[in-house]
């Protein structure tokens, strides 16, 4: 079971990194902060516990939210209208 949880955690971590790359591709500062936060959370929970499957599921859900629900807006200084990129 430990090997399966490790593979699943590694897969969730990779999904999370891919999702941050897609969601924040033009914003280096936010991209690095999101990746650092993901790394810290995975390092804090390195040891397998009772709630490990829930935490892995949470990471996968966060990756899905980043992929599908994040929109970044850029406001141009001379233009009052916002430009949205998806």
C-alpha positions in Angstrom: 0.0 0.0 0.0 2.8 2.4 0.8 4.2 2.1 -2.8 0.8 2.8 -4.3 0.3 5.9 -2.1 3.8 7.1 -3.1 3.1 6.7 -6.8 -0.2 8.4 -6.3 1.3 11.3 -4.4 4.0 11.7 -7.0 1.3 11.8 -9.7 -0.7 14.4 -7.8 2.4 16.6 -7.3 3.2 16.4 -11.0 -0.4 17.3 -11.9 -0.2 20.2 -9.5 3.0 21.5 -11.1 1.6 21.2 -14.6 -1.6 23.0 -13.6 0.5 25.9 -12.1 2.5 26.1 -15.3 -0.7 26.5 -17.3 -2.6 28.8 -15.0 0.3 31.2 -14.3 2.4 30.9 -17.5 2.8 34.7 -17.9 3.2 35.6 -14.3 6.6 34.3 -13.0 6.2 35.7 -9.5 2.9 33.9 -8.9 4.1 30.8 -10.7 7.1 30.5 -8.4 5.0 31.2 -5.3 2.5 28.6 -6.2 5.2 26.0 -6.9 6.9 26.8 -3.6 3.6 26.5 -1.7 2.9 23.1 -3.3 6.5 21.9 -2.5 6.1 23.0 1.2 2.7 21.3 1.5 4.1 18.0 0.1 7.2 18.2 2.2 5.2 18.8 5.4 3.1 15.7 4.6 6.0 13.4 3.4 5.2 10.7 5.9 2.2 8.5 5.1 -0.6 8.8 7.5 -4.3 8.0 7.9 -5.4 11.1 6.0 -2.8 10.7 3.1 -5.5 9.7 0.5 -7.6 12.7 1.4 -4.5 15.0 1.0 -3.6 13.4 -2.3 -7.2 13.9 -3.5 -7.1 17.5 -2.3 -4.0 18.1 -4.4 -5.6 16.6 -7.5 -8.7 18.8 -6.9 -6.6 21.9 -6.6 -4.8 21.0 -9.9 -8.3 20.7 -11.5 -9.4 24.1 -10.2 -6.2 25.7 -11.4 -6.7 24.2 -14.9 -10.3 25.0 -15.3 -11.3 27.9 -13.0 -8.5 30.4 -13.0 -8.6 33.5 -15.2 -5.9 36.2 -15.0 -6.7 39.7 -16.0 -4.3 42.4 -17.2 -5.3 46.1 -17.1 -3.6 48.4 -19.6 -2.6 51.7 -18.1 -4.1 53.9 -20.8 -7.2 51.8 -21.3 -10.1 51.5 -18.8 -11.3 48.2 -20.2 -9.8 45.0 -18.8 -8.3 42.3 -21.1 -8.9 38.7 -20.0 -6.8 35.8 -21.1 -8.0 32.2 -20.7 
